[in-house]
């Protein structure tokens, strides 16, 4: 019995694991909340684009010796607003605008980094993530930004809900749909920034989409979807850190793969909606 207790307790006796768990849990929860809106709006491609586009800002900040979070945040925010502006002009398709802007910003980052003599360390962690390297300042910054994002979602929940399910009717009802969509892009940019250090540019989209998509298989209500998605994200963080500790693998990758495993289970066995249930109904 004591061995089992030690198994579960040992990782959390180290402060860097405690910091990593807090940061990962906060990011996973808020990413699932915003990710629920992203999925309903069909914006998963934007969720993939902003992390890559933010690399341009991270690289600029690195070259200038400035804060990498600030650089990535500015790039993500400008990219989000540019995508919203161009797509709403109706000149080119939304996915085309996303592809052009985020590839250009990512290429800019690669160009700048290629001119640097030493670009390992902190910059490397922004690409692939290193949740176990976060310090307490990172944790507090993550918590503060997450609190702002969640407060905005709570205050404008009805408007976001209406616009997510029926933007045409929302606009006909007098809601400022354009501003709501710009606001959602800004929220997405903020979540992207706080997730960079935790899971890195490559894996941010997984935290935005996977827990929320899993929750969508389990419920049809947006509020419940957000809560279930957040719970799945936090649970994935805990399990993923256990896997990383005992298997000596990347914590960021372990968290994402745990969330992916939860999605596969839900996809197969979600009551009434899983593939197994649908297959059984079809054969009957």
Secondary structure as UniProt FT lines:
FT   HELIX           2..9
FT   HELIX           10..13
FT   HELIX           15..40
FT   TURN            41..42
FT   HELIX           44..64
FT   HELIX           68..89
FT   HELIX           94..114
FT   HELIX           122..128
FT   HELIX           131..133
FT   HELIX           136..155
FT   HELIX           157..165
FT   HELIX           167..172
FT   TURN            173..174
FT   HELIX           177..216
FT   TURN            217..218
FT   HELIX           222..247
FT   HELIX           251..269
FT   TURN            271..273
FT   HELIX           275..283
//
